[in-house]
Amino acid sequence: MQAILLHLAMAAAFGVFIGSLFRLTRRPGHQRPLLFPMIGLGAGVVAYLIYYLLSVTTGAPPWLLPLLVVLQVWLWLGPLGPRLDRRRDP
């Protein structure tokens, strides 16, 4: 049980890190800077759940987990992400 929680926590922390990196690549001045790490946190947890199901059913390799985290964060913050208002305030 501890191994599952440890891997879940590491995947969530890696998701927060990737979400923060994604925030740095965007234009500065967004009104909600905490949105990127929080979406990264959720994406890390969901990526771990997908990895866990794949590893139990098919014996997925360990290198798949970081790849899933990066792909989830990219999808949730990129093409499937929130539409942020890009208008400038006068």
VMD Tcl script that draws the C-alpha trace (Angstrom):
set ca {
  {0.00 0.00 0.00}
  {2.87 2.37 0.78}
  {4.36 1.79 -2.66}
  {1.09 2.77 -4.31}
  {0.84 5.96 -2.26}
  {4.50 6.79 -2.90}
  {4.10 6.37 -6.65}
  {0.87 8.37 -6.61}
  {2.54 11.21 -4.69}
  {5.53 11.22 -7.04}
  {3.29 11.27 -10.11}
  {1.27 14.13 -8.63}
  {4.41 16.11 -7.78}
  {5.80 15.52 -11.26}
  {2.49 16.72 -12.70}
  {2.71 19.91 -10.63}
  {6.28 20.43 -11.85}
  {5.33 19.93 -15.51}
  {2.30 22.20 -15.06}
  {4.57 24.89 -13.61}
  {6.96 24.50 -16.53}
  {4.03 24.81 -18.90}
  {3.08 28.02 -17.09}
  {6.56 29.42 -17.74}
  {6.21 28.82 -21.47}
  {2.99 30.84 -21.69}
  {2.80 34.58 -22.06}
  {3.28 36.40 -18.79}
  {0.40 38.20 -17.15}
  {-2.28 35.52 -16.78}
  {-4.80 36.28 -14.06}
  {-4.80 32.72 -12.67}
  {-1.20 31.48 -12.31}
  {-2.16 28.71 -9.82}
  {-4.40 27.10 -12.45}
  {-1.46 25.47 -14.25}
  {0.02 23.58 -11.25}
  {-3.44 22.50 -10.07}
  {-4.32 21.07 -13.47}
  {-0.89 19.42 -13.45}
  {-1.70 17.86 -10.07}
  {-4.97 16.42 -11.36}
  {-3.31 15.21 -14.54}
  {-0.58 13.47 -12.52}
  {-3.14 11.63 -10.40}
  {-5.19 10.56 -13.43}
  {-2.04 9.48 -15.29}
  {-1.06 7.34 -12.30}
  {-4.49 5.70 -12.22}
  {-4.21 4.91 -15.93}
  {-0.70 3.53 -15.40}
  {-1.82 1.44 -12.44}
  {-4.66 -0.12 -14.42}
  {-2.33 -0.81 -17.34}
  {0.35 -2.32 -15.13}
  {-2.13 -4.60 -13.37}
  {-3.82 -5.80 -16.54}
  {-0.97 -5.87 -19.07}
  {2.25 -5.43 -17.09}
  {3.11 -1.98 -18.44}
  {6.79 -0.93 -18.13}
  {7.81 1.66 -15.49}
  {8.99 4.21 -18.08}
  {5.40 4.63 -19.19}
  {4.35 6.55 -16.05}
  {6.38 9.76 -16.67}
  {5.33 9.67 -20.31}
  {1.67 9.45 -19.31}
  {2.06 12.33 -16.85}
  {3.64 14.58 -19.49}
  {0.99 13.63 -22.06}
  {-1.88 14.25 -19.62}
  {-0.53 17.66 -18.61}
  {0.05 18.59 -22.25}
  {-3.46 17.52 -23.24}
  {-5.19 19.21 -20.31}
  {-3.26 22.46 -20.64}
  {-2.89 22.45 -24.39}
  {-5.54 21.39 -26.89}
  {-8.10 20.20 -24.32}
  {-7.23 22.83 -21.75}
  {-9.14 25.81 -20.45}
  {-9.72 28.71 -22.78}
  {-8.09 31.64 -21.07}
  {-9.16 35.16 -21.86}
  {-6.26 36.67 -23.80}
  {-7.62 40.22 -24.01}
  {-5.47 42.89 -22.45}
  {-6.90 45.21 -19.83}
  {-6.81 48.91 -20.77}
}
mol new
graphics top color blue
foreach p $ca { graphics top sphere $p radius 0.5 }
foreach p [lrange $ca 0 end-1] q [lrange $ca 1 end] { graphics top cylinder $p $q radius 0.2 }
display resetview
